[in-house]
Amino acid sequence: MIQGSVRLALEMGRKFRLDGTEGQGYLAETSNGRTQDENTRCLPNAHHDASRGFLKCRAVSEKEVRSMCSFIQNSRSTEAEVDCMFVDRWSPRAFLPDALPQHQIDALFEAARWAPSCYNEQPWLFLYATSAGARRLFASALVERNRSWAQRAPLLLFVLARRAFQTNGKANRHAAFDAGAAWMSLALQARRLGLYAHAMAGFDVKRAHEILGASEDEYDVLAAVAVGRRGDATQLPSDLQAIEKPNDRKPPAEIARAFEPNA
């Protein structure tokens, strides 16, 4: 087993990937050569703003990768060595209400737009709210249990999927699958920014369609999402405090098995 200490503080300025064949990864540095530290809130590098410091990558050893991973601590363990971002991502409910800068919001959707999709249809649509009034309206579609905590998050959004291909109007049965890939991209990018994203199934679908002005014939509203920095769990009701931690997963043998045709 690869123990839970194999973690990475996943933020935009501390970007690396583990290369299993070379035993190396890549660590992002600012243009002034200083590696971002655990507590730095990093800036996106889309415009290579020299005043902020664009990011570049340098090779690091596997030992250094493991050292970096130790910054994030949780009880999860893996049965194969994987990039830390997968076990580092989880869905807290306690959020700080602090507003997110626009460049971080832009980075979330930039990550989502690069997700793969059938015929490159890109059927996803993210409709989001940041102002107090818009967030209250979005929160009104959530079930009470979700609204009790999600309304504190500075960014609320809904994930939609277009039901038909734009090219020929035929039903796209892959749309939800593809939108899920875009959501996961957003969630992982959130961690690179020092944020958390929590997706929710508990909302009134019809109410969501009404709020968003999205045709039920054209779009499925798949999920609501709260995004922000993690807050103090003591702000939650006692029943939610008890589950405010990363949960576990089924063992690999239950989710994947080799197929062999009958002899």
N, C-alpha and C positions, 0 to 999 in steps of 0.2 A: 504494500500500500504506500502511496505517496501521501504523507501526513499533511494536515491542515496548515502547517507553517509555510507550505509552498504557495505563497501568495504574492500579489503585486499591488501596490497602491496605484490603482489604474486611474490616471489622470491624463489629460491631453499632453502635458509636457513630460510624461514619463512613459513613453510608448516604446514597447519592444515586442518582439515575437521570438519564441523559442524555435530554433532550427534543430530538429532532432538529429539530422544527419551530421551537422557540423558541431553540435554541442555548444552553439553560440546563439545569442539573441542580439537585439538592437535596442540601444538605450537612447532616447531622445535627449538632446541637450539644447539649451538656448544658444543664440548666436554669439553670446559672450563666453561660451564654453563652460558655463556652470550648469551642472545637472540639477533639474528641478527636485526639490525635496518633498517630503511627505505632505507638508502642510501648505504648500504653494497651490494657489488656485491658478491654473494654467490658462493661457490664452490660445485661441485657435490660430493656426498658421496659414489659413487660406490665402491671406493677402501678403504674407511674408513682411509684415510691418517691422522695419528695422528698429523702431523705437520700442517695440515690445519684445523683440527677439524671436526670429523665426526658428523653427525646429530643424535639427539635422540628426542623423542617426550615426552611431558608431557601434562597432562590434563589441560585444562583451562576452565574457566566458560564462559557462554554465554555472560555475561557482558564484559569480557575481549576480547572475539571474536569481539563483536560489536565495542569496542574501537580500536582494530587493524584495522578493516575494514574502519575506518574513515580516514585512511591515504590517500586512493585513492579517489579523488573527480572527479565525472563527473555527468552529468545531468540525467543519467539513473535511473529509478526506476522499481521495480519489484512488481508484484501483489501476489507473494507468496515468502516465505523466501527460498532463495537458497544460495549456496556457492558463495562467492564474486568473485571467479575466472571467473564466467560466464559473469558478467556484467563489470568486469575489462578488459576483452579481447576486443580489437578493432583494427582497421587496419589503422594506420597512414601512411602518405606518406613521411613525413620528417624524414630522417634517418641521423645519424652521420656516417661518413665513417670509423670510428675506427674499426680495425680488431678485430674479436672475437677470444678469446683463444680456442684452440682445445678442451679443456675439456667441454666448453659450447656447442660447435657444437656436440660433442659426446653425450651430455645429451639430445639434441633435438631428435636425431635419436633413442636413447635408449627409450625415452618416446614413440615415434611412433611405435616401434617394438612390444610393448605390447598391441596394439590395437586389438580388437576382429575381427574375420573374419570367413566367411563361411567355415566350415570344417578345420579351422585353416590354410587356404591356404596362408594367408599373401601375397596377390597379389601385394602389393605396391612396388614401387622402387623409391627412392629419389636419384637423380643425382644432385650434388651441385658444386658450383664454389666459390672459395675464392680469387684466384690470380687475379690480375688486368686484365690479358689477357683473362682468362677463363670467368670472369664476363662480359667483353666487348662482348665476343662471345655470351654468354647467353642473354645479353641485346639486341643484334641485332635481336633476334626473337620476341621481344616485340613490340607492337604497339607504335607509337611515344609518345602518351600521357603517357603511363606507363613507357617507357624508360626514359622520362625526369626526373623522380624522382627515379625510382627503381635502376638506374645505380649507385647511391650513396651508396646503401646498401652494407655492407661488405660481405654479404652472399646471393647469389642467388641460387635458386634450382628449379627443375621441379619435379612434382609429376606424376608418371606413374603408370598404373595398367596393370598387365598381363591379357590378354583377355581370356585365357583358363586355366583350371585346369591342374596343372603339373602331377597329378596322372593318368588322363585318357584322356587328350586332349580335353575334351568337353568344350564348351563355358561357361564362368563363368559370368552370368548376374549380379552377386552381386559384381563384382570386384571394380567398381567405388564407390559403397556404402562403401565397406570395406576400400578402400584407403582414403575416406573422413573421416572415423573414425581415421585413422592414422594421417592424416593432423591435425585434431582437437587436438589430443594428443600432437603433435609437437607445435601447437600454444599456448596451455595452458602451456606447459613446458617453452616456450619462456618467458611468463610473470613471471613465477617463477624465472627466471634468470635475470629479469629486462629488458628483450628484448621485441620486438614486431615483429609479423609476419604478412605480408600482402599478401594474395593470389590474383592472377590475372587470369582472363579469357582472357584478351586481348593480344594474341600473335599469331604468325603464326605457326599453328600446323605442317605443312609440314617442315618448316624451323627448328622447334624444333627437329623433328625426325632426320633431317639431321645432326644437330649439335651434338645431343646426340648419334648418331649411333644406334638408337633404331628402330627395325623393326616395320613397321606399321601393319604387320600381327600379331605380337606378343604382342605389347604394345599400349595402348592408352595414349597419353600425356594429362593429365587432367587439370593441372594448373601450373602456374609459381608462385614462392613465393619469396618475399624479406624479409630478417630478419636483425635486427640490433637494436641499441639503438635509442631512439627517438631524433630527431634533432629539430632545430628551424623552425617553420612553415613559417617564413619570407623568407626562401630559396626557397619556392614554388611559382609558378605563382599565381597571385591574384585569379584566379578562383578556384584553388585547396586550397589556404589558407582559402577560405570561407567555405569549407567543411571538414577542418582538425579538426574533433572532433568526438566523439563517436555518432553513429546514433541510432535511436530508433528501436523498433520492433513492429510487429502486436500484438494486444491484444490476450491473451490466447484463448479466445472464437473463434478466427478466425483460429487457428491452431490445436485445439484439441476439440473434442466433444464426449460425451458418445454416444455409439450406442445402440439403443434398437430396436429389431425386431418388425415389425408391429403386433399389436394384432390380 
